[in-house]
Amino acid sequence: MVIVRPKVDQGKGVVWEGFHGNRVPLPPEADGGGEVSLPKPFYEDTRAGIVIYNADCRDILPHLPKVDLVLTDPPYGVNFKGKETKHTKSSGGYISGDSDIGPNVVSLALEKTTRCIVFPGNRLLHSYPAPADIGCIFCPSGAGRGPWGFTCFNPILFYGKRPGGPTSPSSMKSFHTSDDVGHPCPKPMEWLSWLVSIGSRVNETVLDPFMGSGTTLRAAKDLGRKAIGIEIEEKYCEIAAKRLAQEVLF
Ligand SMILES: C[S@@+](CC[C@H](N)C(=O)[O-])C[C@H]1O[C@@H](n2cnc3c(N)ncnc32)[C@H](O)[C@@H]1O
């Protein structure tokens, strides 16, 4: 039996000890028809409405209630293990699931929401369900290199409709860089803050099934949204929990 007890609580959220499994219990039919409950969160801040699960998102998603917005940055089909750089080395080295898991999970997530925003990366862009709209983060100083030159944009897939209507651009020019938070590929906070603000309203719930270091959740919390994050690697859950427990980010 796993005993779960709070490790950190001071009004800053709770990191739970005891649940570190990556698989959720059996589905109801395999379990004799009983109700399946979600596992204990890795981190929970009930005041702000923030929850993190250390798990495979494919196991958690079917058991979650509907959310207002799914905003996510899935693995891009690039194997970070085979591409060690100074940055990935200093930040823990690799991400799991560098495959086409993103398109499958986005299909699953679309059953849980009417609004969804995805960073598909370039390599797997065409494997995703057809979006309602496409935007980008335009990075004039370059965001990688392709066979035809420097890639200067990060595509964004939009599903559903923007709350309040299409009143401003669905792309953004950016010279922002990511903070060195201990994850090999965190997104800049400014990108996620912009997407949370155009994709959801105050008090709505934002879900990121590939949470990484928790940039989406931190942006959501700062903007008065509730948020659910799922991350398969415990070390990234720890980073996210620490970022969320900070009262103010600089
Ligand atoms: C591109 S990163 C997300 C980075 C994030 N946007 C940030 O700013 O830190 C994708 C994350 O998905 C996680 N991941 C991969 N497969 C997963 C799965 N099946 N369930 C949950 N998380 C998964 C990886 O460990 C990685 O941290």
The ligand as a Tripos MOL2 file, in Angstrom:
@<TRIPOS>MOLECULE
LIG
   27    29     1     0     0
SMALL
NO_CHARGES

@<TRIPOS>ATOM
      1 C1          8.5990   19.8160  -25.4830 C.3       1 LIG1
      2 S1          8.5470   19.3520  -23.8140 S.3       1 LIG1
      3 C2          7.4650   20.5730  -23.0840 C.3       1 LIG1
      4 C3          8.2290   21.7590  -22.5630 C.3       1 LIG1
      5 C4          7.3200   22.7710  -21.8730 C.3       1 LIG1
      6 N1          6.5010   23.4920  -22.8190 N.3       1 LIG1
      7 C5          8.1310   23.7500  -21.0520 C.2       1 LIG1
      8 O1          8.0530   24.9810  -21.2980 O.co2     1 LIG1
      9 O2          8.8780   23.3110  -20.1620 O.co2     1 LIG1
     10 C6          7.5300   17.9190  -23.8190 C.3       1 LIG1
     11 C7          7.4230   17.2210  -22.4620 C.3       1 LIG1
     12 O3          6.5330   16.1160  -22.6000 O.3       1 LIG1
     13 C8          6.9620   15.1000  -21.6990 C.3       1 LIG1
     14 N2          6.3320   13.8320  -22.1170 N.ar      1 LIG1
     15 C9          6.6990   13.0040  -23.1210 C.ar      1 LIG1
     16 N3          5.8710   11.9680  -23.2220 N.ar      1 LIG1
     17 C10         4.9130   12.1400  -22.2710 C.ar      1 LIG1
     18 C11         3.7560   11.4220  -21.8870 C.ar      1 LIG1
     19 N4          3.4080   10.2750  -22.5030 N.pl3     1 LIG1
     20 N5          2.9790   11.8920  -20.8820 N.ar      1 LIG1
     21 C12         3.3280   13.0430  -20.2370 C.ar      1 LIG1
     22 N6          4.4400   13.7710  -20.5480 N.ar      1 LIG1
     23 C13         5.2110   13.3390  -21.5580 C.ar      1 LIG1
     24 C14         8.4750   15.1380  -21.8090 C.3       1 LIG1
     25 O4          9.1070   14.5540  -20.6820 O.3       1 LIG1
     26 C15         8.7310   16.6500  -21.9450 C.3       1 LIG1
     27 O5          9.0360   17.2190  -20.6830 O.3       1 LIG1
@<TRIPOS>BOND
     1     1     2 1
     2     2     3 1
     3     2    10 1
     4     3     4 1
     5     4     5 1
     6     5     6 1
     7     5     7 1
     8     7     8 2
     9     7     9 1
    10    10    11 1
    11    11    12 1
    12    11    26 1
    13    12    13 1
    14    13    14 1
    15    13    24 1
    16    14    15 ar
    17    14    23 ar
    18    15    16 ar
    19    16    17 ar
    20    17    18 ar
    21    17    23 ar
    22    18    19 1
    23    18    20 ar
    24    20    21 ar
    25    21    22 ar
    26    22    23 ar
    27    24    25 1
    28    24    26 1
    29    26    27 1
@<TRIPOS>SUBSTRUCTURE
     1 LIG1         1 GROUP 0 **** ****
